[in-house]
Structure formats: structure tokens, C-alpha cells
Amino acid sequence: MQSLKSNALEPTSADLDGLPLGTRLLQWLPVYGLLILTIGLILLFSFLLPKTFPTLLNLRSILSDKAIIAMLSLAAMIPMVTGKIDLTVGYGIVLWHILAISLQTMFGIPWPVAVVVVLLLGAFVGFLNGLLVEVAQIDSFIATLGTGTVLYALALWHTGGRQVVGLLPDGFLGLSGTFVMGLPITAFYVLVVALLLWIILEYLPIGRYMYAIGANPKAAALNGIPVQTFVMSAFIASGSLTALTGVLLASKLRIGQASVGLEYLLPALVGAFLGSTTIKPGRVNVWGTIVGVAILAVGISGIQQFGGSFFVEPLFNGVTLLVAIGIAGYAQRRRAAAKAAPRSDSPGQT
């Protein structure tokens, strides 16, 4: 059973040949529609809220708040490339940010060692997810839901429902508290991770193999691609990136508590799913994921500055996901119908 299927739907030059300019623009609309909408929202809120929205303070706030979600979305995106889903990105960050603090405050471990331990544990959980999915042949949704629930239970057991607090070294706090060129350093972490993933997925053979697995794992295996190895590697990479995000969250919050983390699961998955509807619609991709997170960040920030209630964020996340996927599905059906219909100038037509 596959949780996801990856198929790129962006129009090719062959699809656009002979079409008038207006039709070409409509063909490209599903590709860049979400990006255009994001820019439109920025301009709209900047016009309606000139004193609060288009400010450096608001930009810092958005980048600082949404960097964690962006990192988790990129982590969730990696298994999606191979057609799988990883729900431990939301559950794992609960345990990892708690461990990053408790290893230092309760066990006296130096913060660099604590960070390495958390990263190794995250990679191990990813390896375990890979075993469950590829070796035990459990659907990735069920496998990662089970693993994630166990991680959340461990977080509750470890904390006993209480906060983990203590004096943390400046070096650890600086992981998220530093500013570079007036912007939070976490935004640059996201940029570096996004660039690395983009290069790997778009320009290296490993990326092409992973997309081939996501499109058709049986065909990929018949072509000599080691499906099991690449899928397990995708889960390990996702687990490691989730653990890194947990470390950054711990550095930002300075306390650990089991009630923090699960609220990141839905927006992280929404960002990754939105990424499959733009730039390369029908295929999860790095810059589409960044755009997906950006439209959520911009929309929620603008609405909240208008005085939106506490339920605005989950409502906006859900509605945006449904609308974007609906538009992408409509564009996919339109394109499939256009390809199936015979052209009037084809041979045998009068």
C-alpha cells in the first residue's frame, strides 16, 4: 500500500507548442498560482496594515515563528518523495526538544554532546520507521503513527507531565537566539537545508531515483534501483532533520514540556502537501514546500493582526490545504482530458 504517489504535472514545451499566449498563461497558473497568491497576500496586508505588517519586526516574527514549521515540512517532504509519509515529525519533536534540555540539566552532559545524542536518536527512529515500512511491509501512515505515539508516550513518561527547566549554556541558546543581518539565524538554517535538499533532489542521481520510487516503486525496482535502501534512507534523513528541529525548538523555548510540539504536526504536513501543488504540481518539491509554509505564515500573520481569534490558525491551515489540493486536482483532470481529446488537426480528422 502506498501512502502517496509522485507524478510531476508541470507543462512541458510540447504541451505549450502552438498555444496562444493566454492559454499558455493558464497552463502555467497551477504551477505558480500559490506563489502568486502569496505575493498577493503580502501586498494586500501591506496595504491594509501599513503600520504593522510591512515592518522588519513583523518579518522577524514570521521568520522566527515559522522556521520550525518550515524545517519540519522539509523533514516530512523527504519520505513523501518516495511515496511515503512520516507522522513522527510531529510526535518526535516533542521528545527531542525535551531530551535536548534534560540531557544538559538533569545529566550534566555538555550541550554539543547532547545535540549529537539527540540527532543520533532521531536517525535511529528514522531507521526503525524504515524497517517497519520496507521490511515489515506496514503502511507508512500506520507505522509512523504507531512510532510517533510511542515517542510521545516516552516524552510524557520522562517528564511526568512537568516542565523540564534549568540553566542552559549561552552556546546552546545561541543556536536559535542569534541574529544574522538583522534576521533570526533559524531562517538561514531553513535556507541552507532547502538548498541542500534542492540540489540532491533535482541535480543528483539519488533525487531522480527517489522520485522514480515515488512514482512507481515496482518499475523502479525492475530498473535496478534499490528501493528498500532509498526508502529507509529517506526515513533516516527525515528523523535526523526532525531531531535537529527539536534541538532548535529547545534552544528557542528554553524549557521542555510534553504539551509543546504536537501543534506543529498539522501545519508541517500542510506545508509539505501544499508544496506538491505548486512549482512542480503533482510532485512534492523543496521550493513548493517553502512556498506552502510561506502562504500559511503570511495569511495567519495578516489575519491575526486584524484581530482574528485563536482558532484562525488551524482553520486557515485546513481551508488552504483543501483549496490548494482541489485546484491542483482540477488542473490535473483538465490536463488529462486535454491530452485524451484528439486534436482537430491530427491525421484522419476532417
N, C-alpha and C positions, 0 to 999 in steps of 0.2 A: 504494500500500500504506500502510495506517495502522498506526502502532505502538500506539496507544491509542485508546479510544473513550470519550467522556464522556457519561454519562447519569445524572442525579440520580434517586435511588430513595427519598428520604425520603418517608414517608407524608404525604398531603395531608388536609385536613379532610374531603374527600369520601370518602377511604378509611376514615376513622375514624368517620364518622357511623353511629350505630346499633349500634356495637360495645360490648360490655361493657368495664368498666374493665380487667379482667385481659388481655383481648385487645388493648386499646389499648396497655397497657404492653409487651406482647410485640412490637407493631408498632414501638414506639419503641426497643426494645432494640438492634437493629442500628445505630441512629443514634448512641446514646450509650454503647453497650456497651464500646467501647475506653476511653472516658473513665472510666466506672465501674470498669473493670478497673485503670486507672492509679491511681485513688484507693484502690482496694482493696489494691494492692501497696504503696502508701505507708503505709497503716495497718498492714498485715501486717509489713513490715520495721521499722516504728517500734516495734511491739510485741515483735518477736523480737530487735531490736538497739537497745534503748533508749539505749545509751551512745554509739553511733556514727552511727546513721542519722538520727534526727530532730535533727540539730545544724546550727548555722549553718555550721560548717566543711564539712560534707558537702554542704550546699546550694551553697556557693560552689564546691566542687569539681565538682559536677554541672553547674552553670551555665557554669563556665569551660571544662570539657572538651567539653560538648555544644553550645555556642554555634556552633562552627564547623560541626558537622554540621547544626544547625538552619538556618543560613544556606545551606548547600549544598542542603539539602532544599527550601527555598523557591525556590532558583535552578532546581533540577530540575523543580519543580512548574509553573513558568510555561509552558514548552513543552507539558507534559502537558495543560494546559487546552485547548490547540488540537489535542490528539490526537497529539502528537509526543513524542519522548524525546531527552534531551540527555546523552550519556555524557561529554562534555567537562568536566562539573562535577568529576569525579574526577581526570581527567588534567590539566585546566587548572590546578588549584590547585597542582600540583607545580611547573609552570613559573612561575606568577605569584608564589608566595612566594619563589622563588629570585631572580627579577628584582627584586622589591621591595627585596631586600637588596643584590644585586650592583650595581644602578644607583647605590646610595649608596656602597658600599665600594670598588668597582672603578673607577667612572667619576666619583665625586665629585659626583653630582647631588644637590641638596637634596631632603630627604625629601618635601615636598609635591609637587614636580615629579615625583619618582619614582612617587608614588602615582597621579598623574594619567596618567602614561605607561602604567602597568600597567592602569588602568581603560580607557583608550582601546584598548589591545591586546586586552583582554578583549572589548570591544564589537565590535572588528573580527573576532575569531574567531567571535563570535555571528553577525555579518553573513555571514561565509563559510559557516557552517553553514546559515543560511537560504537562501543561494544554492544550495547543494548539494541541499537538500531540496525547495525550491519551484521553482527554475529548472531544475536538472539532474534533478529528479524521482527522487532517490535516497532510499530509505527512511531515515528519521531515525536508526534504530538503526545501520545500516551507515555512514551519512555521519558521524555524530558519533563512532563508534568509530574510523573512519579519521582524522578530525581530531584526536581525543584522542591517538591513538598517535603522530602526528606531533609534537604538543606535548610528549609525554613524551620522545620521541627528542631534541628540541631541548634539553630540560632536561638530559638525560644528556650531550649534546654540550657544552653550555655549562659544566657543572660538571666534566666529565671524570671523573665518579664521585666527586668530592671534595666536602667541605663548603665552603660559602661563608660565611666568618666575617669579622668586622670590627667596629669601633666604630660603634655606631648612636646617633643623637641621642636625647635624652630625649623630645622631642616625638613621635617615631615609636614609641618603646617605650610611651609613654603611651596609644597608640591601643587597646591591649588590657590594659595593666597598671594602669589607673586603676580605682578603686572608687567607686561611687556608692551612698550609703545602705547601705554595708557589703556591696554586691554588685558583682561584676565588671561593668564597663561594656559588655562584649560581650553580656551578657544584654539590656541596654537597646537595643543595636543590633538584636538579633533582634526585640524588641518593636516598634520603630519600623518596620522593614521589613515585619513581619507586618501591622501596622495599615494601612500604605500599600497593600499588595497586597490586603488585605481590602476596603478602600474602593474600589479600582479594579475589582476583580473582581465585587463584589456590588452596587455602587451607581452605577457609571458605565457608559455605553453600551459602551465598549471591552471591559469584562468580559463583558457579555452577548454581544457579537459573538464573542469568543474561545471562550466556552462553546458557542455555536452552531456554530462551526467544528469544535470537538472532537466534537460530537455527529454532525454530518453536513456535511462541507465542501462537497459538491455543492449541497445545499439552501441553505447559507449563501451560496454564490456566486450562485445563482439569485435570492436575495432582495437582491442588490446589495451584499453585504458583500465588501470587497476581501480575499479570503482570503490571497493571497500577501503583502500588506503586513502583515497582523496576525501571520501565522506568522513572518515574518522579524523583525518587531519583538519577538516573544516570545523568539526565539533571541538577539537583541541584548541584551535585558534579562537573560536568563539568563547570557550571557557576562560582562556587566558586573558582576552580583552575584557571580559566581564569582571574578572578579578582585578585587573588594572583599574577599571572604572570604580569598583568598590573601594580601592585604596584612595582614589581621588575624592570620592564621596566622604570617606572618613576624614581626610585632610580638611575638607570643606566644613563638615559639621562639627568636628572635634569631639563628638560623642557618638557612641554606638547604641542603637536600640532596634529591637526587632520590629517595631511598628513602622520603621522607615525602610523604604526600598520597593515594596510591592506596588506602590503607586506609580513607579517608573515602567512597569511591565507593559501596560496598555499603550502609553504614548510611544514607547520604544518600538513595539510591534507595528503600531500605526505608521510611524515614520518609515520603517522598512517596507511595509506594504505599499505606502504611497510612493515610495521610490520605484516600485515596479510599474507605476502608471505614468511616469514621466521620463524624459531624456531618452530612455530606451524602453518604451512602454511594452509590457508583457514580459519583461525580464528585470529582475532585481539588479540594481547597479548603484555604484557608490554615490555619484553626484545626484542621482534621483533621490536617494535616501537623504542626502543633505538638504535638498530642496523640500522634501517631505517634512523634515524636522523644522525647517525654517518657516514654512507656512503655518505650522502649528504654533511656533513661538510668536510670530508676528500677529497672527489672529487673536491668540489668547491675550497677549500683552495689550493690544489695542482695545479689546472688549473689556478687559478688567479696568483699564483706565477710564472707560465710560461708566464704571460703577457696576460691572457685572457681578453676579453673586458667585458663591463658592462652587456651584455646580456647573459653571460655564465651561471650565477646562475639560472635564470628561465629556460633556455634551458636544463641545466643538470638536474634540478628537473623534468621537464616534460619527458625527454627521459628516465631517470632512472625509473620513475613510469611506463611508458609504457612497458619497457623491463622486469621489475620485474613481473608485472601482467601478461604479455604474457608468461613468463617462468612458473609462477605458474599455469596459465590456462592450458598450455600444459601438465604439470606434472599431473594435476587433470584429464585431459582426458585420459592420458596414464594409470593412475592407475584405473580409472573406466572401461576402456576397458579390462585391465588385469583381473579385478575381474569378468567381464561379460563372458570372454572366459573360456570354460571348460578346466580343467587340463587334460593332457593326461593320468594321472594315476587314474582318477576318475572312479567310478563304471560304467560299461556299455560301456566304451571306449575300443577299440581293437587296 
